Amino acid sequence: MKTRLESLVLSTTLAGVLAVLIVGCSKPPEPIAVPPPSMTVGTVIDDSVITASVKSALLADPDVKSFDLKVETRKGEVLLSGFVDNQMQIDHAIIVTRGVSGVTNIDNKMSLKGAATTVGNKIDDGIVTTRVKAALLADENVKSLDIAVVTRKGEVQLSGFVDNQSQIERVLAVARGIEGVSSVSNEMSLKK
């Protein structure tokens, strides 16, 4: 009985793996993303290191670690976005970021929260954020991985670096079309 059960589990597992492999093999190859001419592999790596260093510095600071901030970097310019309680928190996050090696400029796109959020609001905001991210990922004209999405009480804040103004307009249109979005705040920047 035990041997039969083991062979059934093994054959089911193998069938599943084969199905995944067959489906994966029949998929056309994805085009390889080539960085824009102004970005070298070294610059991309440097930006990744700066982003990781800024995130680490923000998490290590007891006055900043609880903030809901997104960090993105392009050519040493750090984009800080998200929601905080007051101007002092914005100033402190900028000071911490400025202290990180490699940061050439800081683009402050942080917003003040306003009134307190309930657990229900947080769950609803999570659903809205997921819907916006999924819609951006499904849109062929948008590279959603380059765009951060933060939602607070139905207000969606979009930040990141994009190629051109038409991409910004498309991202805004997609986000505005999502159920549960009350307003959209554009904090995106054009790549330099």
C-alpha positions as CSV (number, residue, x, y, z in Angstrom):
1,M,0.0,0.0,0.0
2,K,2.8,2.4,1.0
3,T,4.7,1.6,-2.2
4,R,1.6,2.2,-4.4
5,L,1.0,5.6,-2.6
6,E,4.6,6.6,-3.1
7,S,4.5,5.7,-6.8
8,L,1.3,7.6,-7.3
9,V,2.8,10.7,-5.6
10,L,6.0,10.4,-7.7
11,S,4.1,9.9,-11.0
12,T,1.8,12.8,-10.2
13,T,4.7,15.1,-9.4
14,L,6.6,14.0,-12.6
15,A,3.5,14.7,-14.7
16,G,3.2,18.1,-13.2
17,V,6.9,18.9,-13.8
18,L,6.6,17.7,-17.4
19,A,3.5,19.9,-18.0
20,V,5.3,22.9,-16.7
21,L,8.4,22.2,-18.8
22,I,6.3,21.7,-22.0
23,V,4.3,24.9,-21.4
24,G,7.5,26.8,-20.7
25,C,9.3,25.5,-23.8
26,S,6.4,26.4,-26.1
27,K,6.5,30.0,-24.9
28,P,8.2,32.4,-27.4
29,P,11.4,33.9,-26.1
30,E,11.1,37.2,-24.2
31,P,13.0,40.1,-25.7
32,I,16.1,41.0,-23.7
33,A,15.8,44.3,-22.0
34,V,18.7,46.5,-23.1
35,P,19.5,49.5,-20.9
36,P,19.1,52.9,-22.6
37,P,22.4,54.1,-24.2
38,S,23.0,56.5,-21.4
39,M,22.9,53.7,-18.8
40,T,25.9,51.3,-18.6
41,V,25.8,48.0,-16.7
42,G,28.1,49.6,-14.2
43,T,25.7,52.5,-13.6
44,V,22.8,50.1,-13.1
45,I,24.9,48.1,-10.6
46,D,26.0,51.4,-8.8
47,D,22.4,52.5,-8.7
48,S,21.3,49.2,-7.2
49,V,24.0,49.5,-4.5
50,I,23.0,53.0,-3.7
51,T,19.3,52.0,-3.5
52,A,20.2,49.1,-1.1
53,S,22.4,51.4,1.0
54,V,19.7,54.0,1.3
55,K,17.1,51.4,2.3
56,S,19.5,50.0,4.8
57,A,20.3,53.4,6.3
58,L,16.6,54.2,6.5
59,L,15.8,50.9,8.2
60,A,18.8,51.3,10.6
61,D,17.6,54.7,11.8
62,P,15.0,54.2,14.6
63,D,13.3,57.5,13.8
64,V,12.8,56.5,10.1
65,K,12.4,52.7,9.9
66,S,8.6,52.7,10.5
67,F,8.0,55.1,7.5
68,D,6.3,53.7,4.4
69,L,8.9,54.9,1.9
70,K,9.9,53.7,-1.5
71,V,13.5,54.3,-2.7
72,E,14.6,54.3,-6.4
73,T,17.9,55.5,-7.9
74,R,19.0,56.5,-11.4
75,K,22.5,57.8,-12.0
76,G,23.0,58.6,-8.3
77,E,19.8,60.6,-8.0
78,V,17.6,59.1,-5.3
79,L,13.8,59.3,-5.5
80,L,12.1,59.1,-2.1
81,S,8.3,58.6,-2.2
82,G,5.6,57.4,0.1
83,F,3.6,58.8,3.0
84,V,4.8,60.2,6.3
85,D,3.1,62.0,9.3
86,N,4.9,65.4,9.3
87,Q,7.5,67.6,7.7
88,M,10.1,66.7,10.4
89,Q,9.9,63.1,9.2
90,I,10.5,64.2,5.6
91,D,13.5,66.3,6.6
92,H,14.9,63.4,8.7
93,A,14.6,60.9,5.8
94,I,16.4,63.3,3.5
95,I,19.2,63.8,6.0
96,V,19.7,60.0,6.4
97,T,19.6,59.6,2.6
98,R,22.1,62.4,2.1
99,G,24.6,60.6,4.3
100,V,24.8,57.6,2.0
101,S,27.8,57.4,-0.3
102,G,27.1,57.8,-4.0
103,V,24.0,59.9,-3.6
104,T,24.3,62.9,-5.9
105,N,20.8,64.3,-5.6
106,I,17.6,63.6,-3.7
107,D,14.2,64.0,-5.4
108,N,11.7,64.3,-2.6
109,K,8.3,63.0,-3.6
110,M,7.1,62.2,0.0
111,S,3.6,63.2,1.0
112,L,1.9,63.9,4.3
113,K,-0.6,61.3,5.5
114,G,-3.3,63.3,7.1
115,A,-5.8,61.5,9.4
116,A,-5.3,58.1,10.9
117,T,-5.8,54.9,8.8
118,T,-8.0,52.0,10.0
119,V,-7.3,48.3,9.5
120,G,-10.1,48.2,6.9
121,N,-8.5,51.1,5.0
122,K,-5.1,49.3,5.0
123,I,-6.7,46.1,3.6
124,D,-8.6,48.1,0.9
125,D,-5.5,50.1,0.1
126,G,-3.5,46.8,-0.3
127,I,-6.1,45.5,-2.8
128,V,-6.1,48.8,-4.8
129,T,-2.3,48.7,-4.9
130,T,-2.3,45.1,-6.1
131,R,-4.9,45.9,-8.8
132,V,-2.9,48.9,-10.0
133,K,0.3,46.9,-10.2
134,A,-1.4,44.1,-12.0
135,A,-2.9,46.5,-14.6
136,L,0.5,48.2,-15.1
137,L,2.2,44.8,-15.5
138,A,-0.5,43.8,-18.1
139,D,-0.1,47.0,-20.1
140,E,2.5,46.5,-22.9
141,N,3.3,50.2,-23.0
142,V,4.3,50.4,-19.4
143,K,7.3,48.9,-17.5
144,S,5.5,48.5,-14.2
145,L,8.6,47.2,-12.4
146,D,10.1,50.8,-12.8
147,I,7.1,52.3,-11.1
148,A,6.4,52.2,-7.4
149,V,2.7,52.2,-6.3
150,V,1.6,53.3,-2.8
151,T,-2.0,53.7,-1.8
152,R,-3.5,55.5,1.2
153,K,-7.3,55.8,1.6
154,G,-7.8,55.3,-2.1
155,E,-5.2,57.9,-3.1
156,V,-2.6,56.2,-5.3
157,Q,0.9,57.7,-5.4
158,L,3.0,56.7,-8.4
159,S,6.7,57.2,-8.4
160,G,9.7,56.1,-10.4
161,F,11.7,57.0,-13.5
162,V,10.0,56.8,-16.9
163,D,11.3,57.3,-20.4
164,N,8.9,60.0,-21.7
165,Q,5.8,62.1,-21.0
166,S,3.5,59.7,-23.0
167,Q,4.5,56.9,-20.7
168,I,3.6,59.1,-17.6
169,E,0.2,59.8,-19.2
170,R,-0.5,56.1,-19.9
171,V,0.5,55.1,-16.4
172,L,-1.9,57.7,-15.0
173,A,-4.7,56.6,-17.2
174,V,-4.3,53.0,-16.3
175,A,-4.2,53.8,-12.5
176,R,-7.3,56.1,-12.7
177,G,-9.2,53.3,-14.4
178,I,-8.9,50.9,-11.4
179,E,-11.8,50.4,-9.2
180,G,-11.2,51.8,-5.7
181,V,-8.9,54.6,-6.8
182,S,-10.2,58.0,-5.6
183,S,-7.3,60.0,-6.9
184,V,-3.8,59.6,-8.4
185,S,-0.7,61.5,-7.4
186,N,2.0,61.7,-10.1
187,E,5.4,61.7,-8.5
188,M,7.2,60.1,-11.6
189,S,10.3,61.6,-13.0
190,L,11.7,61.5,-16.5
191,K,14.9,59.6,-17.0
192,K,17.9,61.9,-17.6
